[in-house]
Amino acid sequence: METTVGNLEQHWLPFTSNRDFKRTPRLFVRASGMHYFTPDGRKVLDGSAGLFTTAAGHCRPEIARAVGEQLATLDFTPSFQRSHPGAFALADGVAALTPKGIDHVFFCNSGSEAVDTAMKVALAYHLARNEGQRNYFVSRERAYHGVNIGGTALSGMVRNREVFGALMPGILHLRHTLLPENRLTRGQGARGVELADDLLRFVNLVGEKRIAAVFVEPVAGSTGVIVPPRGYLERLRELCTRYGILLVFDEVICGFGRTGETFGAISFGVTPDLITMAKALTNGAQPMGAVAVHADIYRTIVDAAPAGLPEFFHGYTYSAHPAACAAGLATLEIYRKEQLFARARDLSEYFLDKMYALGELPTVADVRGYGMLAGVEVKAGKAPGVRGNELQAKLYDRGLHVKTTGDVAIMAPAFIASRADIDQMADMLREAITEF
């Protein structure tokens, strides 16, 4: 296997300072279990499960075999007017994990595509109900909903939006729920439920029958781990039901065990109308996303369409790709066989103990966490984000891979992690943070 790279210039890396990276490239050439390996053979402990993708650990042979066998048997089939058995088997597997009634699954190729698909589903649903005037969408400040046009418009992270302008009309943003009163609170904070009533303001602003859907992450992940206050999601559900608005949970990060249950919707006891997912659906081994839709929404759209024509004019060349479906089926079997969601739930208390203990450090501004997801925020330096970038570099040099956003290190270990792995992550974080 080649472990060196010659010319670095032609590849434009996403969400990366390309000039800095090409001066000091950080490359992985191999992975196994809880670790990545650099070209010189150095082990790097994976503290963020890749990019929240690899909940069952890296390079699972069961997934590799399933994908290889699938590619040798049926490498591709269109999903337009054609399909293959694996797509239906995986839809059944996903539907068995989602809340009751959310049992129709539309496949795409990423979380970004899942969000834009969900937006289209919402518009199609309301049109089928003769309420096509519902064309406003509601999201939140500090939200992240991917990078396609719709998802970027929904997003509330300034740096992801400012270069691109408005992108879409009719997008409204609730205030975020990161409140100083909840600083260092473990799990859900006691303050902030009233922020859900921003939705009432929007109903009064644009009209009772103008909002199509509200998009929220059960736990906002990529922005730096913001856990909802107690009662907040319940209040959003109540208001959406009252005004005929669809509630969409973006579970691209929370889904498949990250919150201790199959989905955040189940952890928090709040059932949305649609769920977007990706990442851990295939353990990161193949690109794939999906939208799980309530049966009533699916039936409304299908029954309103003329006979003999597609009911929903949307889809992707690689929707339900055979290799991705094979990876998904193998991944769900690993989750089931090894009871990884229960394992994550059991490990969560120990993991959060170690993360919240870092709150005693004078340079730590906050610690937030739920399940197997935590954000450790360091106090800003010269400018927001500078210390976060420095922290990520320090950790890489020490042998720990983490995702950072701004000045927050986002910890999301694979569910196969041992307590010793968690200890090592916490120790390296403590050492690196202490240097500031």
C-alpha positions, 0 to 999 in steps of 0.5 A, a space after each residue: 500500500 502506498 503511504 506517501 503523497 507526491 503532489 498535494 496541489 490539485 486536491 482542494 480539501 473541504 472545510 480546511 485551511 488548504 494553505 496550512 494543510 499543504 505546508 503541514 499535511 496530516 495524512 492517515 493511510 490505515 485504520 483499525 478498530 479505535 485507531 488511525 495510522 499515519 504514513 510513518 506508522 504512528 497510531 492516532 486514537 480516534 476520539 470522534 469516530 471519524 466524523 461521527 461516522 464510525 460507531 462500530 470501529 474502523 475497517 470492520 471485515 463484515 462490512 468489507 466482505 459485504 461490499 466486496 461481494 455486492 460489487 462482484 455481483 451487482 455493482 449498480 442499478 438505477 433507482 429510477 423505475 428499477 431497484 434491487 432487493 438490498 434497498 428494500 431490506 435496508 429500508 425494513 432495517 431502518 424502519 425497525 429502528 425509527 419511532 412507530 409510524 415513521 416507516 417509509 425510507 427514501 435513500 440518498 447519499 449524504 446528510 446534506 442530501 437528506 436535508 434537502 430531500 426532507 425539505 422537498 418532502 415537506 413542500 410536496 406534502 403540503 401541496 398534496 393537501 392543498 396548502 401549497 402556500 406553506 413555503 417557509 422553513 424554520 431552523 435555529 441559530 447555530 444549526 448545521 444542516 449540511 452544505 447543499 443549497 437548502 441545508 446551507 440556507 437552514 444553517 445558523 452557523 455564520 461562517 457556513 453562510 456568510 460567503 453565499 448570501 441568502 440562498 433561499 427566501 422564506 427561512 426563519 431562525 429560532 434563537 439557539 439554546 446555548 445559555 450561560 445559565 446552563 454552563 457545565 450542566 450535565 445533560 439537559 439544562 433547566 433554563 431555555 424551554 421558553 425559546 421554543 416559543 419563538 415559533 409562535 412569533 413566526 406563526 404570528 409574523 407570516 401566518 398560521 398556514 405559511 410554515 412548512 416545517 421546522 428543522 432541529 437537531 435533537 442535540 446540535 452536534 457540529 456547532 459544538 454540542 448544544 443539548 436541548 433544555 428540558 421541555 424544549 423539544 416537547 414544546 416544539 412538537 406541541 406547537 408544530 402539531 397545533 399549527 399543522 407544521 411538520 417537525 423534522 429531526 436532523 439525526 445525521 449525528 444523533 442517529 444510530 446510538 449516539 444518544 444511547 437509543 437508536 435515535 435521539 427522538 427515542 432518547 428524548 421521547 419526542 416523535 417528529 414527522 421526518 428524520 434525516 440520517 447518514 454517517 453511522 448508517 453505513 459505519 462510514 464505509 460507504 456514502 449514504 443518507 436517508 430520510 425516514 417519513 411518517 406513513 401518513 405523509 408518504 400516503 398523502 403524497 402518493 395518493 394525490 399523484 395521477 396514476 401511472 406517473 412518479 409521485 415525487 419527482 426527486 432522487 439521485 443517480 446513486 440513491 440506494 446504491 447496491 454497495 451502500 445498501 450492503 454496507 448498511 445491512 452489514 452495519 445494522 447487523 453489527 449493531 444488533 449482534 454486538 448490542 452496540 447501542 446498549 453498550 454506548 448507553 452503558 459507557 456514557 456515564 463513564 465517558 461524561 464523567 471524564 469529559 465533565 472533569 475537564 471543566 475544572 481547568 481554568 482555560 475550559 469555558 464549558 463542557 456540554 454532553 449527552 450520551 456518547 457526545 460531548 463538547 469541551 470548549 476552551 476560552 477564546 484566544 486572540 480570535 474565536 476559533 484560533 485556540 480550537 485549531 491550535 488544540 486540534 493540532 496539539 491533539 493530533 501531535 499527541 496521537 488523538 483525532 478530534 473534530 473541532 468547531 470554533 473553540 470546541 473539541 467535539 468528542 464522539 468515540 466509537 461504541 467499541 471504546 474501552 474505559 482505557 480508551 476514554 481515559 487516554 482521550 481525557 488525559 490527552 485533552 487535559 495535557 493539551 488544554 493545560 498548555 494554553 
